[in-house]
Amino acid sequence: QVQLVESGGGLVQAGGSLSLSCVASGIALRIDPMGWYRQAPGKQRELVATITRGDTTNYTDSVKGRFTISRDNAKATVYLQMNSLKPEDTAVYYCYARIVPLYRNEYDSWGQGTQVTVSS
């Protein structure tokens, strides 16, 4: 079973920056795509950004131009650089990965979540 462990997050003032990282540990045939979702209080979990092994990226409209997703395939790590943060970015951020294991069906893996709080 591949596990995702996140780091980063915290409290920042509006306009500031934060970075998140997530490393996948365990054996898999392929880990693709990787990405980030977030869930604000009282709201559904929503996609923030995803990235494929070939570096094809996808962002939700509200973060385009402010957030940058990247990955290091050799380290099985995905990053999220968040700039120009707004109070509406406040949420628990979850790392995500689609896992293709060696001897079973593919599945989705999720990190434990990390809090990002942006004060106005």
N, C-alpha and C positions, 0 to 999 in steps of 0.2 A: 504494500500500500504506500503510495507516494503521499507525503505530508508537505504542507506549505507552511512556512514560518515567516511571519512578517516582522518588520522592524521599521521604526520611524514614527511619524505622526507626532501629535502633541498640540500645544496651544500657540497660536500666533495671531498677531493683529492683522486686520484687513490690509491688503496690499503686500503682505509678507509672503515668504516662501517656505515650503516644507518638502521633504523628500521621503518617499517610502521605498522599501525594498522587500523582496519576497524570494526566498530560496526554496526550491523543491528538493526534498531528500527522499531517496528510495530508488528502486530499480524500475525502469519503464522502457518500453520500446520507443515511445515518442511522447513528448510533452508539448502539445501544440493545439490551440494557441494558449497563451498566458495573458493575464490581464487583471484589471481592477474593477470592482463594483463598489457601490456605497449605499448605505441606508441611513437616512435621517429619521429622527423620531417621528413616529406616526405616518411614515411613508414607506412605500415598497422599495425593495432593493433595486437599484438601477445600474446599468452599465456605465462605466466611466471611460475606459479605454481597453483595447485589446491589441495584441501584437503577435504575429506569426513568426515561425522560425526564419522565414525569409524577410522579416522586418516590414511586413505589410501591417499598417496600423489603422485603427478605427477609433474615433472619439465621439462621445456624445457632444451635441452642438454647444452645450453650455460651457464646456471646458476647452474648446478649440482655441488655439492661440495662447493659452495660458498653461496647459498641462502638456508634458511630454512623457510618453512611455518609451521604454527601451528594454532590451534584454541582452543577457550574456548567455549564449547557448552552452558554452563550455562550463559555466558555473550554474546552469539551470536556475538563473536568477532573473527576475523582472523588476524593473524600477519605475517609479512614477515621480517625476519632478513637477511640483505644483508651484506656479508663480502667480502673482497678482491675485492672491486668495481673497475670496469674498465670504461674508458670513453665511451665505447660502451654500457654501461648500462644506459646512459643518456636518459631519456624519461619521459613522463607523465605516471604515474602508476595508474591504475584503479582497484578498488576493484570490485569483481563480486560475485554474489550469485544466485543460482537457487531457486526460491521461489515457494512453494506449499501453496497457500492460503486456507482459510477455504471454501469459497463458489464460487470460480472461477477457471479458468484454471491456471496451473503453468506458470511462466514467469521468464525472466531473469532481474535482477536488477543490476544497475551499480552505482558506486560512482561518485563523481564529478571530480576525478582525482587529483593527487598530483605530483608536479614536483620533479624529482630526477636528479641532475646534478653532474657529476663526472668530475673533472678537471684533466688534465694530468700533 
